[in-house]
Amino acid sequence: MLELRGVTAGYGGEPARLAYVVVMVEGRVRASGTHEQLLATDTLYRELVEALRIAGDGVLVKPR
């Protein structure tokens, strides 16, 4: 089972954003970092984000 855990942070009145992500598989940490770091380094996270973009037509996850 894949789990994503994250810490959100808002800055100066901006809406809260996911600041740090932990990718867990079967209760074990597979990878952690910012969204950008994980896109660059973790294939499973990258595939999940792409699947969410397809399912949500780009609405759920938008790159900065």
N, CA, C and O atoms as CSV, one atom per row, in Angstrom:
chain,resi,resn,atom,element,x,y,z
A,1,MET,N,N,0.833,-1.165,0.000
A,1,MET,CA,C,0.000,0.000,0.000
A,1,MET,C,C,0.892,1.247,0.000
A,1,MET,O,O,1.867,1.326,0.748
A,2,LEU,N,N,0.545,2.204,-0.840
A,2,LEU,CA,C,1.281,3.459,-0.940
A,2,LEU,C,C,0.600,4.508,-0.083
A,2,LEU,O,O,-0.621,4.662,-0.133
A,3,GLU,N,N,1.386,5.231,0.706
A,3,GLU,CA,C,0.867,6.333,1.516
A,3,GLU,C,C,1.695,7.565,1.221
A,3,GLU,O,O,2.906,7.476,1.015
A,4,LEU,N,N,1.044,8.709,1.200
A,4,LEU,CA,C,1.744,9.980,1.104
A,4,LEU,C,C,1.395,10.777,2.347
A,4,LEU,O,O,0.220,10.937,2.677
A,5,ARG,N,N,2.389,11.267,3.025
A,5,ARG,CA,C,2.182,12.109,4.198
A,5,ARG,C,C,2.866,13.429,3.912
A,5,ARG,O,O,3.886,13.471,3.224
A,6,GLY,N,N,2.313,14.496,4.432
A,6,GLY,CA,C,2.936,15.781,4.150
A,6,GLY,C,C,2.717,16.792,5.251
A,6,GLY,O,O,1.848,16.639,6.109
A,7,VAL,N,N,3.521,17.817,5.202
A,7,VAL,CA,C,3.428,18.934,6.114
A,7,VAL,C,C,3.065,20.150,5.279
A,7,VAL,O,O,3.719,20.434,4.275
A,8,THR,N,N,2.025,20.871,5.689
A,8,THR,CA,C,1.633,22.054,4.940
A,8,THR,C,C,2.133,23.312,5.629
A,8,THR,O,O,2.317,23.345,6.846
A,9,ALA,N,N,2.346,24.329,4.836
A,9,ALA,CA,C,2.779,25.615,5.380
A,9,ALA,C,C,2.223,26.729,4.517
A,9,ALA,O,O,2.202,26.624,3.290
A,10,GLY,N,N,1.777,27.790,5.155
A,10,GLY,CA,C,1.319,28.972,4.437
A,10,GLY,C,C,2.241,30.127,4.796
A,10,GLY,O,O,2.713,30.225,5.929
A,11,TYR,N,N,2.490,30.982,3.847
A,11,TYR,CA,C,3.425,32.076,4.059
A,11,TYR,C,C,2.757,33.405,3.738
A,11,TYR,O,O,2.220,33.573,2.643
A,12,GLY,N,N,2.779,34.346,4.662
A,12,GLY,CA,C,2.308,35.699,4.421
A,12,GLY,C,C,0.929,35.803,3.807
A,12,GLY,O,O,0.730,36.556,2.854
A,13,GLY,N,N,-0.019,35.064,4.333
A,13,GLY,CA,C,-1.377,35.140,3.825
A,13,GLY,C,C,-1.660,34.237,2.634
A,13,GLY,O,O,-2.805,34.145,2.191
A,14,GLU,N,N,-0.630,33.566,2.106
A,14,GLU,CA,C,-0.847,32.618,1.005
A,14,GLU,C,C,-1.557,31.387,1.544
A,14,GLU,O,O,-1.411,31.059,2.721
A,15,PRO,N,N,-2.326,30.698,0.700
A,15,PRO,CA,C,-2.940,29.441,1.138
A,15,PRO,C,C,-1.866,28.422,1.504
A,15,PRO,O,O,-0.761,28.450,0.962
A,16,ALA,N,N,-2.196,27.537,2.415
A,16,ALA,CA,C,-1.255,26.494,2.825
A,16,ALA,C,C,-0.925,25.600,1.635
A,16,ALA,O,O,-1.807,25.227,0.861
A,17,ARG,N,N,0.338,25.266,1.503
A,17,ARG,CA,C,0.824,24.376,0.454
A,17,ARG,C,C,1.575,23.236,1.110
A,17,ARG,O,O,2.064,23.357,2.233
A,18,LEU,N,N,1.658,22.136,0.400
A,18,LEU,CA,C,2.422,21.012,0.900
A,18,LEU,C,C,3.903,21.377,0.836
A,18,LEU,O,O,4.442,21.609,-0.246
A,19,ALA,N,N,4.558,21.428,1.993
A,19,ALA,CA,C,5.946,21.856,2.062
A,19,ALA,C,C,6.919,20.675,2.020
A,19,ALA,O,O,8.034,20.806,1.515
A,20,TYR,N,N,6.505,19.541,2.540
A,20,TYR,CA,C,7.398,18.386,2.645
A,20,TYR,C,C,6.550,17.127,2.513
A,20,TYR,O,O,5.483,17.030,3.120
A,21,VAL,N,N,7.010,16.180,1.738
A,21,VAL,CA,C,6.242,14.967,1.464
A,21,VAL,C,C,7.055,13.749,1.887
A,21,VAL,O,O,8.266,13.694,1.669
A,22,VAL,N,N,6.384,12.778,2.492
A,22,VAL,CA,C,6.997,11.491,2.814
A,22,VAL,C,C,6.224,10.426,2.045
A,22,VAL,O,O,5.010,10.300,2.201
A,23,VAL,N,N,6.929,9.662,1.217
A,23,VAL,CA,C,6.323,8.577,0.448
A,23,VAL,C,C,6.594,7.285,1.208
A,23,VAL,O,O,7.744,6.927,1.463
A,24,MET,N,N,5.503,6.584,1.568
A,24,MET,CA,C,5.637,5.342,2.322
A,24,MET,C,C,5.020,4.193,1.539
A,24,MET,O,O,3.963,4.344,0.926
A,25,VAL,N,N,5.681,3.053,1.563
A,25,VAL,CA,C,5.163,1.836,0.946
A,25,VAL,C,C,5.182,0.753,2.009
A,25,VAL,O,O,6.228,0.446,2.581
A,26,GLU,N,N,4.007,0.175,2.269
A,26,GLU,CA,C,3.857,-0.873,3.276
A,26,GLU,C,C,4.449,-0.472,4.624
A,26,GLU,O,O,5.117,-1.271,5.281
A,27,GLY,N,N,4.198,0.779,5.031
A,27,GLY,CA,C,4.632,1.256,6.327
A,27,GLY,C,C,6.082,1.683,6.416
A,27,GLY,O,O,6.538,2.084,7.487
A,28,ARG,N,N,6.815,1.609,5.325
A,28,ARG,CA,C,8.227,2.001,5.340
A,28,ARG,C,C,8.436,3.231,4.471
A,28,ARG,O,O,7.818,3.372,3.415
A,29,VAL,N,N,9.310,4.119,4.923
A,29,VAL,CA,C,9.604,5.322,4.160
A,29,VAL,C,C,10.402,4.944,2.924
A,29,VAL,O,O,11.471,4.340,3.014
A,30,ARG,N,N,9.861,5.311,1.770
A,30,ARG,CA,C,10.537,5.058,0.501
A,30,ARG,C,C,11.351,6.278,0.085
A,30,ARG,O,O,12.476,6.144,-0.397
A,31,ALA,N,N,10.784,7.464,0.271
A,31,ALA,CA,C,11.452,8.701,-0.123
A,31,ALA,C,C,10.818,9.856,0.627
A,31,ALA,O,O,9.696,9.745,1.120
A,32,SER,N,N,11.536,10.961,0.710
A,32,SER,CA,C,10.976,12.164,1.320
A,32,SER,C,C,11.657,13.376,0.722
A,32,SER,O,O,12.784,13.302,0.232
A,33,GLY,N,N,10.950,14.495,0.773
A,33,GLY,CA,C,11.491,15.739,0.246
A,33,GLY,C,C,10.369,16.647,-0.211
A,33,GLY,O,O,9.198,16.394,0.071
A,34,THR,N,N,10.729,17.703,-0.916
A,34,THR,CA,C,9.718,18.587,-1.473
A,34,THR,C,C,9.128,17.932,-2.722
A,34,THR,O,O,9.669,16.960,-3.247
A,35,HIS,N,N,8.024,18.478,-3.176
A,35,HIS,CA,C,7.394,17.980,-4.403
A,35,HIS,C,C,8.410,17.967,-5.544
A,35,HIS,O,O,8.535,16.969,-6.254
A,36,GLU,N,N,9.129,19.065,-5.719
A,36,GLU,CA,C,10.100,19.168,-6.803
A,36,GLU,C,C,11.223,18.140,-6.665
A,36,GLU,O,O,11.627,17.527,-7.654
A,37,GLN,N,N,11.729,17.948,-5.444
A,37,GLN,CA,C,12.794,16.965,-5.220
A,37,GLN,C,C,12.318,15.563,-5.557
A,37,GLN,O,O,13.036,14.794,-6.196
A,38,LEU,N,N,11.096,15.227,-5.123
A,38,LEU,CA,C,10.579,13.883,-5.374
A,38,LEU,C,C,10.289,13.657,-6.856
A,38,LEU,O,O,10.497,12.554,-7.360
A,39,LEU,N,N,9.820,14.670,-7.550
A,39,LEU,CA,C,9.617,14.533,-8.996
A,39,LEU,C,C,10.938,14.184,-9.684
A,39,LEU,O,O,10.967,13.401,-10.633
A,40,ALA,N,N,12.015,14.769,-9.198
A,40,ALA,CA,C,13.326,14.550,-9.809
A,40,ALA,C,C,13.976,13.230,-9.415
A,40,ALA,O,O,14.811,12.705,-10.151
A,41,THR,N,N,13.590,12.684,-8.241
A,41,THR,CA,C,14.348,11.541,-7.727
A,41,THR,C,C,13.572,10.246,-7.519
A,41,THR,O,O,14.184,9.186,-7.391
A,42,ASP,N,N,12.232,10.301,-7.481
A,42,ASP,CA,C,11.475,9.086,-7.148
A,42,ASP,C,C,10.472,8.734,-8.249
A,42,ASP,O,O,9.506,9.463,-8.477
A,43,THR,N,N,10.709,7.627,-8.917
A,43,THR,CA,C,9.869,7.192,-10.035
A,43,THR,C,C,8.426,6.951,-9.608
A,43,THR,O,O,7.505,7.368,-10.310
A,44,LEU,N,N,8.209,6.291,-8.479
A,44,LEU,CA,C,6.851,6.002,-8.025
A,44,LEU,C,C,6.069,7.292,-7.772
A,44,LEU,O,O,4.913,7.407,-8.181
A,45,TYR,N,N,6.688,8.250,-7.106
A,45,TYR,CA,C,6.029,9.534,-6.841
A,45,TYR,C,C,5.707,10.238,-8.156
A,45,TYR,O,O,4.603,10.755,-8.331
A,46,ARG,N,N,6.657,10.257,-9.069
A,46,ARG,CA,C,6.461,10.903,-10.373
A,46,ARG,C,C,5.297,10.265,-11.129
A,46,ARG,O,O,4.489,10.975,-11.728
A,47,GLU,N,N,5.201,8.931,-11.108
A,47,GLU,CA,C,4.107,8.228,-11.785
A,47,GLU,C,C,2.762,8.545,-11.122
A,47,GLU,O,O,1.753,8.700,-11.809
A,48,LEU,N,N,2.747,8.641,-9.791
A,48,LEU,CA,C,1.523,8.981,-9.081
A,48,LEU,C,C,1.058,10.391,-9.449
A,48,LEU,O,O,-0.124,10.609,-9.716
A,49,VAL,N,N,1.979,11.335,-9.462
A,49,VAL,CA,C,1.629,12.716,-9.809
A,49,VAL,C,C,1.091,12.779,-11.231
A,49,VAL,O,O,0.102,13.463,-11.492
A,50,GLU,N,N,1.726,12.081,-12.136
A,50,GLU,CA,C,1.251,12.067,-13.524
A,50,GLU,C,C,-0.143,11.456,-13.617
A,50,GLU,O,O,-0.985,11.955,-14.364
A,51,ALA,N,N,-0.397,10.390,-12.873
A,51,ALA,CA,C,-1.715,9.767,-12.886
A,51,ALA,C,C,-2.766,10.728,-12.329
A,51,ALA,O,O,-3.888,10.775,-12.834
A,52,LEU,N,N,-2.418,11.483,-11.310
A,52,LEU,CA,C,-3.355,12.461,-10.753
A,52,LEU,C,C,-3.625,13.587,-11.741
A,52,LEU,O,O,-4.750,14.077,-11.835
A,53,ARG,N,N,-2.608,13.992,-12.468
A,53,ARG,CA,C,-2.794,15.041,-13.476
A,53,ARG,C,C,-3.745,14.567,-14.565
A,53,ARG,O,O,-4.607,15.323,-15.014
A,54,ILE,N,N,-3.592,13.322,-14.987
A,54,ILE,CA,C,-4.462,12.768,-16.033
A,54,ILE,C,C,-5.889,12.652,-15.505
A,54,ILE,O,O,-6.837,13.057,-16.178
A,55,ALA,N,N,-6.043,12.101,-14.305
A,55,ALA,CA,C,-7.376,11.892,-13.732
A,55,ALA,C,C,-8.066,13.218,-13.437
A,55,ALA,O,O,-9.281,13.332,-13.595
A,56,GLY,N,N,-7.312,14.206,-13.016
A,56,GLY,CA,C,-7.893,15.491,-12.638
A,56,GLY,C,C,-7.760,16.544,-13.712
A,56,GLY,O,O,-8.073,17.711,-13.476
A,57,ASP,N,N,-7.301,16.155,-14.892
A,57,ASP,CA,C,-7.122,17.093,-15.989
A,57,ASP,C,C,-6.241,18.267,-15.582
A,57,ASP,O,O,-6.479,19.402,-15.995
A,58,GLY,N,N,-5.215,17.988,-14.763
A,58,GLY,CA,C,-4.280,19.016,-14.366
A,58,GLY,C,C,-4.758,19.918,-13.240
A,58,GLY,O,O,-4.044,20.844,-12.852
A,59,VAL,N,N,-5.945,19.671,-12.709
A,59,VAL,CA,C,-6.507,20.558,-11.703
A,59,VAL,C,C,-5.962,20.246,-10.308
A,59,VAL,O,O,-5.698,21.166,-9.533
A,60,LEU,N,N,-5.793,18.980,-9.983
A,60,LEU,CA,C,-5.400,18.580,-8.639
A,60,LEU,C,C,-3.956,18.956,-8.325
A,60,LEU,O,O,-3.669,19.463,-7.241
A,61,VAL,N,N,-3.066,18.716,-9.246
A,61,VAL,CA,C,-1.643,18.988,-9.012
A,61,VAL,C,C,-1.135,19.835,-10.163
A,61,VAL,O,O,-1.144,19.405,-11.316
A,62,LYS,N,N,-0.694,21.041,-9.843
A,62,LYS,CA,C,-0.144,21.931,-10.860
A,62,LYS,C,C,1.293,22.258,-10.503
A,62,LYS,O,O,1.554,22.698,-9.383
A,63,PRO,N,N,2.232,22.059,-11.413
A,63,PRO,CA,C,3.619,22.443,-11.121
A,63,PRO,C,C,3.741,23.951,-11.099
A,63,PRO,O,O,2.987,24.652,-11.775
A,64,ARG,N,N,4.692,24.454,-10.324
A,64,ARG,CA,C,4.941,25.906,-10.279
A,64,ARG,C,C,5.936,26.293,-11.329
A,64,ARG,O,O,6.277,27.469,-11.452
